[in-house]
Amino acid sequence: MMHTTVGWHVDMEFMEDDQYTRAVAMVRLPDGTEVRAHGHASRHRVDSQQPRVGEEVAGARALNELAMRLLTKAHEEIDSASGRTSHPIHV
């Protein structure tokens, strides 16, 4: 039986104008470390304004970068704890 011992909450913040959407994703880990990542989206001038779509694209890109940063952090911690260079962690 699996038990939850920790939970993470990811905060997303968006900045938008009529053409660009920028997103920042941040997670605070149990050790107090904050990991942040950014994403962006741009609207082509002939596309209709759909802010939700820009948020989804920019948000997904920020979350993707956040995932890669967390993988890198975990990889570095594995190397540090083992004293050797480990194999890369792939998604």
C-alpha positions in Angstrom: 0.0 0.0 0.0 1.4 3.4 -1.0 1.3 6.4 1.4 1.7 10.0 0.5 4.5 11.5 2.5 4.9 14.8 0.7 3.0 17.0 -1.7 4.1 19.7 -4.1 2.2 22.7 -5.3 3.2 24.4 -8.5 2.5 28.1 -8.8 1.9 29.5 -12.2 1.9 33.2 -13.0 1.0 34.8 -16.4 1.8 38.1 -18.0 -0.1 39.0 -21.1 -0.5 41.7 -23.7 -2.4 41.5 -27.0 0.3 39.5 -28.7 2.5 37.7 -26.1 1.9 35.5 -23.1 4.7 34.8 -20.6 4.4 32.2 -17.9 6.5 31.5 -14.8 6.2 28.2 -13.0 7.6 27.7 -9.5 7.7 24.8 -7.1 9.0 24.9 -3.6 10.5 21.6 -2.6 10.4 20.2 1.0 14.1 21.1 1.5 13.2 24.8 0.9 14.6 24.9 -2.6 12.6 26.9 -5.1 12.8 25.8 -8.8 11.5 28.3 -11.4 11.1 28.1 -15.1 9.7 30.3 -17.9 7.6 29.7 -21.0 6.2 32.0 -23.6 3.6 32.0 -26.5 3.0 34.5 -29.2 -0.2 35.2 -31.2 0.1 35.5 -35.0 -1.4 38.8 -36.1 -4.1 37.0 -38.1 -5.2 34.8 -35.2 -8.1 35.8 -33.1 -7.4 36.8 -29.5 -7.8 33.7 -27.2 -5.9 34.5 -24.0 -6.7 31.0 -22.6 -4.8 29.4 -25.5 -1.8 31.6 -25.0 -1.8 30.6 -21.3 -2.0 26.9 -22.1 0.9 27.1 -24.5 3.1 29.3 -22.3 2.2 27.3 -19.2 3.0 24.0 -20.9 6.4 25.3 -22.0 7.1 26.6 -18.5 6.1 23.3 -17.0 8.2 21.4 -19.5 11.2 23.5 -18.5 10.4 23.0 -14.8 10.4 19.2 -15.4 13.8 19.4 -17.0 15.2 21.5 -14.2 13.9 19.0 -11.6 15.5 16.1 -13.6 18.8 18.0 -13.7 18.6 18.7 -10.0 17.9 15.0 -9.2 20.7 13.9 -11.5 23.2 16.2 -9.7 22.0 14.9 -6.3 22.5 11.3 -7.5 26.1 12.1 -8.6 26.9 14.0 -5.4 25.6 11.2 -3.2 27.3 8.4 -5.1 30.6 10.2 -5.8 30.5 9.2 -9.5 29.0 10.3 -12.7 25.7 8.6 -13.3 23.8 8.0 -16.6 21.6 10.9 -17.7 17.9 10.7 -16.7 15.7 10.8 -19.7 12.0 11.7 -19.9 
